[in-house]
Amino acid sequence: MNESIDLRQFRYFLAVCEELNFSRAALRLHISQPPLSRQIHQLEEQLGVQLFNRHKSGVTLTEAGTAFLPEVRKTLLQAEKAIAVARSKRSTDAGKFIIGYTTVFERSAIPDVTKEMQQRFADWQILSKGNYSVNLVREVKNGTMDVAFVGLHTETQDLAVEKIIDDPLVVALPAGHKLAARRSISFDDLREEPMFWFERRMNPGFYDHCQTFFQSINFKLNAIAEPPDHHIMLGLIAEGKGIALVPSSLQCIKRQGVVFRKLKEDTKRLSMGIAVAWSKENLSPALLFFLELVRAWKQKVE
């Protein structure tokens, strides 16, 4: 590698590739746009090729950028693995174990084993981190996270995955809505309703799964942008801004002005499963104990 090219530039390049927009990439990286643009220009000058075609609405990859992208992914993955290997050699009396959990679900739907983990590994740092499932999977693969609770239908290739629970979807709607008086609601009743829905990039696997289900019942989604936080979304629903399909576990959030109703259709095909995902190469002594705790929790709730 050219000595003047560092991993930070690779991460910047990857962020722009995934967002196809400098402003969104800068926001994701928690930096302003000008230094991001400078780093990408500098990278292009060092490589002697143009990586992006710039447009008013965003960017697209050039032929060189397209060829460069998979190699950048490999390089960053190998760097993260190198870090993980070094960290795995730390003494077991002073380690770190990082648990990820998907923010799509209400946290109470996910077993909280932190206390037991901390008691068993008293000298360790037992940390938890919430994020979208696709990001959690990336961290587990990179070795920067030990294990994660992810939503099913997320692409988890090369990881060990064990399903722990199914969480069927329900309808969240304003308390004053005309459908609120019903005990259950059909998708036929929702055809004209503005519905908060997530972008495909947040979870391509589940997005595509839902689209297949909608097509099977000839349902066309009247989608509006979903806010990143459930509490914000429920507040907007209470204001009559729209409705949403949410995991049933979210019903434990008591939000005045919002009611939850079951769906009449067979929603087993549309339920949101939660699974534990980890790398088979993870040699952490805490991982086996963690899995034992989760499996014991699963047996209790079944």
C-alpha positions as CSV (number, residue, x, y, z in Angstrom):
1,M,0.0,0.0,0.0
2,N,1.2,3.5,-0.7
3,E,2.6,4.8,2.5
4,S,0.5,8.0,2.3
5,I,-2.8,6.0,2.1
6,D,-4.2,5.0,5.4
7,L,-7.2,3.0,6.6
8,R,-9.2,6.1,7.4
9,Q,-9.3,7.0,3.7
10,F,-10.5,3.5,3.0
11,R,-13.3,3.9,5.6
12,Y,-14.2,7.2,4.1
13,F,-14.3,5.7,0.6
14,L,-16.5,2.8,1.8
15,A,-19.0,5.2,3.5
16,V,-19.4,7.3,0.3
17,C,-19.9,4.0,-1.7
18,E,-22.6,2.8,0.6
19,E,-24.4,6.2,0.8
20,L,-23.7,7.4,-2.7
21,N,-23.9,10.9,-1.3
22,F,-21.1,13.0,0.3
23,S,-23.4,14.7,2.8
24,R,-25.0,11.5,4.1
25,A,-21.6,9.8,4.3
26,A,-20.2,12.8,6.3
27,L,-23.1,12.6,8.7
28,R,-22.6,8.9,9.2
29,L,-18.9,9.4,9.8
30,H,-19.6,12.3,12.2
31,I,-17.4,14.8,10.2
32,S,-18.3,17.7,8.0
33,Q,-18.4,17.3,4.3
34,P,-15.4,19.4,3.2
35,P,-12.7,17.3,4.9
36,L,-14.4,14.1,3.6
37,S,-14.3,15.5,0.0
38,R,-10.7,16.5,0.5
39,Q,-9.7,13.0,1.7
40,I,-11.5,11.4,-1.3
41,H,-9.8,13.8,-3.7
42,Q,-6.5,13.0,-2.1
43,L,-7.1,9.3,-2.4
44,E,-7.9,9.6,-6.1
45,E,-4.7,11.7,-6.6
46,Q,-2.6,9.1,-4.8
47,L,-4.1,6.2,-6.8
48,G,-4.0,8.2,-10.1
49,V,-7.6,7.3,-10.9
50,Q,-11.1,8.8,-10.5
51,L,-13.2,6.7,-8.1
52,F,-16.5,8.6,-8.3
53,N,-18.6,10.4,-10.9
54,R,-20.0,13.5,-9.2
55,H,-23.6,14.6,-9.9
56,K,-25.8,17.2,-8.3
57,S,-27.9,14.5,-6.7
58,G,-25.0,12.4,-5.5
59,V,-22.3,10.2,-6.9
60,T,-21.8,7.0,-8.8
61,L,-18.8,4.7,-8.9
62,T,-16.5,4.8,-11.9
63,E,-15.1,1.6,-13.4
64,A,-12.0,2.0,-11.2
65,G,-14.1,2.7,-8.1
66,T,-16.2,-0.4,-8.7
67,A,-13.0,-2.5,-9.0
68,F,-11.5,-0.9,-5.9
69,L,-14.5,-1.4,-3.7
70,P,-14.3,-5.2,-3.0
71,E,-10.5,-4.8,-2.3
72,V,-11.2,-2.1,0.2
73,R,-13.8,-4.2,2.0
74,K,-11.2,-7.1,2.2
75,T,-8.5,-4.8,3.5
76,L,-10.7,-3.3,6.2
77,L,-12.0,-6.7,7.2
78,Q,-8.5,-8.1,7.5
79,A,-7.4,-5.1,9.6
80,E,-10.3,-5.7,12.0
81,K,-9.5,-9.4,12.2
82,A,-5.9,-8.6,13.0
83,I,-7.1,-6.4,15.9
84,A,-9.5,-9.1,17.1
85,V,-6.8,-11.7,17.1
86,A,-4.5,-9.5,19.2
87,R,-7.4,-8.8,21.6
88,S,-8.2,-12.5,21.9
89,K,-4.8,-13.1,23.5
90,R,-5.5,-10.9,26.5
91,S,-5.6,-12.6,29.8
92,T,-9.0,-14.0,30.7
93,D,-9.0,-12.1,34.0
94,A,-9.1,-8.8,32.2
95,G,-11.0,-9.2,29.0
96,K,-13.8,-7.5,27.2
97,F,-17.1,-8.9,25.8
98,I,-19.3,-6.8,23.6
99,I,-22.9,-7.7,23.0
100,G,-24.9,-6.0,20.2
101,Y,-28.7,-5.7,20.0
102,T,-31.0,-4.6,17.3
103,T,-32.8,-1.3,18.0
104,V,-35.8,-2.4,15.9
105,F,-37.2,-4.3,18.9
106,E,-38.1,-3.1,22.3
107,R,-35.2,-4.0,24.5
108,S,-37.4,-6.1,26.9
109,A,-37.9,-8.6,24.1
110,I,-34.2,-9.5,24.2
111,P,-32.8,-11.4,27.2
112,D,-30.7,-9.3,29.5
113,V,-27.8,-11.4,30.6
114,T,-25.4,-8.6,31.5
115,K,-25.7,-9.1,35.2
116,E,-24.9,-12.9,35.1
117,M,-22.1,-12.2,32.6
118,Q,-20.6,-9.7,34.9
119,Q,-20.8,-12.0,37.9
120,R,-19.1,-14.8,36.0
121,F,-16.4,-12.6,34.6
122,A,-15.9,-10.1,37.4
123,D,-12.7,-8.6,36.0
124,W,-14.1,-8.2,32.4
125,Q,-15.8,-5.3,30.7
126,I,-19.2,-6.5,29.7
127,L,-20.5,-3.9,27.2
128,S,-23.7,-3.6,25.1
129,K,-24.3,-1.6,21.9
130,G,-27.5,-1.0,20.0
131,N,-27.6,-0.6,16.2
132,Y,-29.4,-1.7,13.1
133,S,-29.0,-5.5,12.4
134,V,-26.9,-5.0,9.2
135,N,-24.4,-2.9,11.2
136,L,-24.2,-5.4,14.0
137,V,-23.6,-8.3,11.6
138,R,-20.7,-6.2,10.0
139,E,-19.2,-5.7,13.5
140,V,-19.4,-9.4,14.4
141,K,-17.8,-10.4,11.1
142,N,-15.1,-7.8,11.7
143,G,-14.4,-9.1,15.2
144,T,-15.1,-5.8,16.9
145,M,-18.2,-7.3,18.5
146,D,-18.5,-10.7,20.1
147,V,-22.1,-11.5,19.6
148,A,-25.3,-9.8,18.5
149,F,-29.1,-10.1,18.8
150,V,-30.2,-9.4,15.2
151,G,-33.5,-9.4,13.4
152,L,-34.0,-12.4,11.1
153,H,-34.0,-12.1,7.4
154,T,-30.8,-10.1,7.8
155,E,-28.0,-11.4,5.7
156,T,-25.8,-13.4,8.2
157,Q,-23.6,-15.4,5.8
158,D,-20.5,-17.0,7.4
159,L,-21.8,-16.5,10.9
160,A,-23.3,-19.0,13.3
161,V,-27.0,-18.1,13.9
162,E,-29.5,-19.4,16.5
163,K,-33.1,-18.2,16.5
164,I,-34.5,-17.4,20.0
165,I,-37.9,-15.9,19.5
166,D,-40.6,-14.8,17.0
167,D,-42.2,-11.4,17.4
168,P,-45.4,-11.0,15.3
169,L,-46.2,-7.6,13.8
170,V,-49.1,-5.5,15.0
171,V,-50.6,-2.2,13.8
172,A,-49.9,0.9,15.7
173,L,-52.4,3.7,15.0
174,P,-53.8,6.9,16.5
175,A,-56.3,6.3,19.3
176,G,-58.9,8.4,17.5
177,H,-58.4,6.5,14.2
178,K,-61.6,5.1,12.5
179,L,-60.0,1.6,12.7
180,A,-59.1,1.8,16.4
181,A,-62.5,0.5,17.5
182,R,-61.8,-2.9,15.9
183,R,-60.1,-5.8,17.7
184,S,-58.2,-6.8,14.6
185,I,-57.4,-5.2,11.2
186,S,-57.0,-6.5,7.7
187,F,-54.4,-5.3,5.2
188,D,-57.4,-4.4,3.0
189,D,-58.3,-1.8,5.6
190,L,-54.8,-0.3,5.4
191,R,-54.5,0.2,1.6
192,E,-54.9,4.0,1.6
193,E,-53.2,4.6,5.0
194,P,-49.9,6.4,5.1
195,M,-47.6,4.0,6.8
196,F,-44.2,4.7,8.4
197,W,-41.7,2.4,6.7
198,F,-37.9,1.9,6.7
199,E,-35.4,2.4,3.9
200,R,-34.1,-0.8,2.2
201,R,-30.5,0.0,3.1
202,M,-31.4,-0.3,6.8
203,N,-32.2,-4.0,6.4
204,P,-32.2,-5.3,2.8
205,G,-33.1,-8.8,3.8
206,F,-36.2,-8.0,5.9
207,Y,-37.3,-5.3,3.5
208,D,-37.3,-7.8,0.6
209,H,-39.0,-10.4,2.7
210,C,-41.8,-7.9,3.5
211,Q,-42.1,-6.8,-0.1
212,T,-42.6,-10.5,-1.1
213,F,-45.3,-10.9,1.5
214,F,-47.1,-7.7,0.3
215,Q,-47.0,-8.8,-3.3
216,S,-48.5,-12.2,-2.3
217,I,-51.6,-10.4,-0.9
218,N,-51.6,-7.7,-3.6
219,F,-51.0,-5.0,-1.0
220,K,-49.3,-1.7,-2.1
221,L,-47.6,0.1,0.6
222,N,-48.3,3.8,1.0
223,A,-44.9,4.4,2.6
224,I,-43.7,7.5,4.5
225,A,-40.3,7.9,6.0
226,E,-39.8,6.1,9.3
227,P,-38.0,8.1,12.0
228,P,-34.9,6.4,13.5
229,D,-36.4,6.1,17.0
230,H,-39.5,4.2,18.1
231,H,-40.5,6.8,20.7
232,I,-40.4,9.5,18.0
233,M,-42.5,7.4,15.6
234,L,-45.1,6.6,18.3
235,G,-45.3,10.4,19.0
236,L,-46.0,11.1,15.4
237,I,-48.6,8.3,15.3
238,A,-50.3,9.9,18.3
239,E,-50.4,13.2,16.3
240,G,-52.2,11.4,13.4
241,K,-49.2,11.6,11.0
242,G,-49.5,8.0,10.0
243,I,-49.6,4.4,11.2
244,A,-47.0,1.6,11.4
245,L,-46.4,-2.1,11.5
246,V,-44.3,-2.8,14.6
247,P,-43.1,-5.8,16.6
248,S,-45.7,-6.8,19.2
249,S,-43.1,-6.3,22.0
250,L,-43.4,-2.5,21.4
251,Q,-46.8,-2.7,23.0
252,C,-45.1,-2.4,26.4
253,I,-44.3,1.2,25.6
254,K,-47.3,3.1,26.9
255,R,-47.8,6.1,24.7
256,Q,-50.9,8.2,25.2
257,G,-52.8,8.5,21.9
258,V,-51.5,5.3,20.4
259,V,-53.3,1.9,20.3
260,F,-52.1,-1.5,19.0
261,R,-54.3,-3.9,17.0
262,K,-53.7,-7.4,15.7
263,L,-53.6,-8.2,12.0
264,K,-56.3,-10.6,10.6
265,E,-53.9,-12.1,8.1
266,D,-51.5,-15.0,8.9
267,T,-48.6,-12.9,10.0
268,K,-46.3,-15.8,10.8
269,R,-44.8,-15.1,7.4
270,L,-44.4,-11.5,8.4
271,S,-43.2,-11.9,12.0
272,M,-39.8,-10.5,13.0
273,G,-37.7,-13.2,14.5
274,I,-34.8,-12.4,16.8
275,A,-31.6,-14.5,16.6
276,V,-28.2,-14.6,18.1
277,A,-25.3,-14.3,15.7
278,W,-21.6,-14.9,16.3
279,S,-18.4,-15.9,14.6
280,K,-17.4,-19.5,14.7
281,E,-13.8,-18.2,14.9
282,N,-14.5,-16.4,18.2
283,L,-12.5,-18.0,20.9
284,S,-13.7,-15.8,23.8
285,P,-14.2,-17.9,26.9
286,A,-17.2,-15.7,27.7
287,L,-19.1,-16.7,24.5
288,L,-20.0,-20.2,25.5
289,F,-21.3,-19.0,28.9
290,F,-23.3,-16.2,27.1
291,L,-25.0,-18.8,24.8
292,E,-25.8,-21.0,27.7
293,L,-27.6,-18.1,29.4
294,V,-29.6,-17.2,26.3
295,R,-30.6,-20.8,25.7
296,A,-31.8,-21.1,29.3
297,W,-33.9,-17.9,28.8
298,K,-35.3,-19.3,25.6
299,Q,-36.5,-22.5,27.4
300,K,-38.3,-20.4,30.0
301,V,-40.3,-18.3,27.6
302,E,-41.2,-21.2,25.2
